[in-house]
């Protein structure tokens, strides 16, 4: 089959949508944090912890939806830890974020080994199953792509307009954006900037953890080391690519996922003597190039990375 023929198959687009889902959760989570003025480089570790937490909850007898809530709760706790260091203590957001990634990743692996010390192969759970929507699922091409997905896929797509509505149509969203643009003006309105930033980081971290949980509870059925595989860092790049806008973040996630799905199928379909490493690096190289191009004209939140201290005037 010719490589270009891949784009005519519904399976390719369905795979693109599935690959994009953890990126959608993670990118929206990072975007909310940065919109409030806080860079969260703990995303890689938080996604790892979310993947392990949701999976272990179900493996120990819990149901899938409460497992998803548990993963979000654990992610919010790590967001709170990050907030204590960077929002209240004003420490380096880069250093704290990297520390959170190292802590969460190591803790997830340690917890896994403590609970399953003798496991040689990752135990499996029954993940979310694809939901067939009557009539719509039977539509040619469109039905296979959009209407035969798991509930978490629909949740990821539904969260995008919800975040857009909250950020741009509600007083809470305005407060979050002002916390990242002009926190002094927000304080002048009698709103606690520290609380807004903390809440945004906790919410964003919860979404990151849900993105990790998607991998163990929807895409796959087990937790194994290294399964996040740099997706957190890709989400950070996608926020810049999207110019801190949720709608463009969705497009960026689908674009990266499409390239990733393409490289997997290109390895199997290409008859040319092209090393498989070329296809593996293709999504990341193109993501870096896209980020560089978009970053030159992106308008970032003015107070991003800037600690806020109540009562100070700059």
C-alpha positions, -999 to +999 in steps of 0.1 A: +000+000+000+014+034-009+021+057+020-002+084+006-031+059+007-028+059+045-047+092+046-077+076+029-082+050+056-105+057+085-083+036+108-055+062+104-077+091+115-092+070+143-057+063+156-048+100+153-077+109+175-067+082+201-031+093+201-041+130+205-063+124+236-035+123+263-019+153+246-052+172+247-056+166+285-019+175+292-018+205+269-050+220+284-036+214+319-003+231+311-022+259+293-044+267+324-013+268+346+006+291+323-024+313+317-023+320+355+014+328+353+029+295+365+051+273+344+045+236+354+074+215+342+062+188+366+038+176+338+059+145+328+060+132+363+024+141+370+012+123+339+032+092+350+017+094+385-018+098+370-012+067+348-001+046+377-027+059+402-057+054+379-045+019+369-037+007+405-072+019+417-089-002+391-065-031+396-073-032+433-110-034+426-122+001+420-143+011+390-130+030+360-147+064+367-136+066+403-102+055+392-102+085+369-112+108+397-085+093+419-059+100+393-071+136+390-070+140+428-034+127+430-025+151+401-041+180+420-020+171+451+012+174+431-001+207+417-006+219+453+030+210+462+043+229+431+021+259+441+035+260+476+070+263+463+064+287+434+032+306+443+036+311+480+074+309+484+083+324+451+110+298+442+122+290+407+093+276+387+118+257+365+136+240+394+104+232+413+088+217+381+118+195+374+118+184+410+081+175+408+087+154+377+115+135+394+095+131+426+063+120+409+080+096+385+101+080+412+072+077+436+050+061+409+076+035+402+083+029+439+046+025+447+042+001+418+070-021+431+058-019+467+023-030+457+034-056+432+069-067+443+069-101+425+053-090+392+075-097+362+050-086+336+026-057+340-008-070+353-038-060+331-071-045+338-103-041+318-101-006+304-127+017+290-143+000+259-153+017+227-188+030+227-209+024+196-235+051+191-265+038+172-268+049+136-238+073+139-214+044+144-226+028+112-218+058+090-190+050+066-157+065+075-170+091+099-186+065+121-153+046+126-133+077+132-156+097+156-183+074+169-165+042+179-142+057+205-139+052+243-157+075+268-124+092+277-119+102+240-153+120+241-143+135+275-111+149+260-130+165+231-157+179+254-132+195+277-118+218+250-150+239+245-155+238+282-121+253+289-127+279+262-160+289+277-146+292+312-115+311+302-132+336+279-168+338+291-167+337+329-154+359+357-133+330+369-116+327+336-110+364+335-094+362+369-071+334+358-060+353+327-054+385+347-033+365+372-010+357+343-012+391+326-015+417+354-017+403+389-014+438+404-047+448+387-063+416+400-052+423+435-066+459+432-100+443+426-098+426+459-092+391+444-066+369+460-040+363+433-023+335+452-055+316+455-063+320+418-029+308+408-030+278+432-064+268+420-053+270+384-022+249+390-041+223+409-068+221+382-042+220+354-023+193+372-054+172+376-060+174+338-024+163+333-029+133+355-061+124+336-040+125+304-017+100+320-046+078+332-059+078+296-029+056+286-035+029+312-073+030+314-083+036+278-054+033+252-038+003+270-047-020+299-015-020+320+011+003+336+047+000+326+078+021+331+084+047+304+049+047+290+046+085+291+076+086+268+081+124+267+044+133+261+046+158+289+074+178+272+054+177+240+025+192+258+047+221+270+058+227+234+022+225+222+011+253+245+037+275+229+026+263+194-010+272+204-001+307+216-018+298+249-052+293+232-072+261+238-086+258+203-052+259+187-040+235+214-065+210+201-052+215+165-016+211+177-024+179+195-041+164+165-013+175+142+014+158+164-008+128+168-013+126+130+024+127+124+029+100+150+003+078+136+018+083+101+053+073+112+040+041+127+023+031+095+051+044+073+075+021+089+053-008+079+044+004+045+076+020+032+095-002+008+124+022+006+155+015+026+149+042+052+160+036+088+131+032+112+148+058+134+140+084+109+103+078+112+106+077+150+121+111+152+099+127+126+070+138+150+095+154+174+115+172+148+084+186+131+071+196+166+103+215+173+102+233+140+065+242+144+072+255+179+101+276+168+081+292+140+050+298+162+071+311+192+085+340+172+050+356+170+033+341+201+021+365+227+029+348+261+012+359+294+032+389+306+034+376+342+045+341+333+074+330+356+071+361+376+065+355+414+037+376+429+041+391+464+011+408+479+014+445+484+045+449+462+046+474+434+070+470+405 
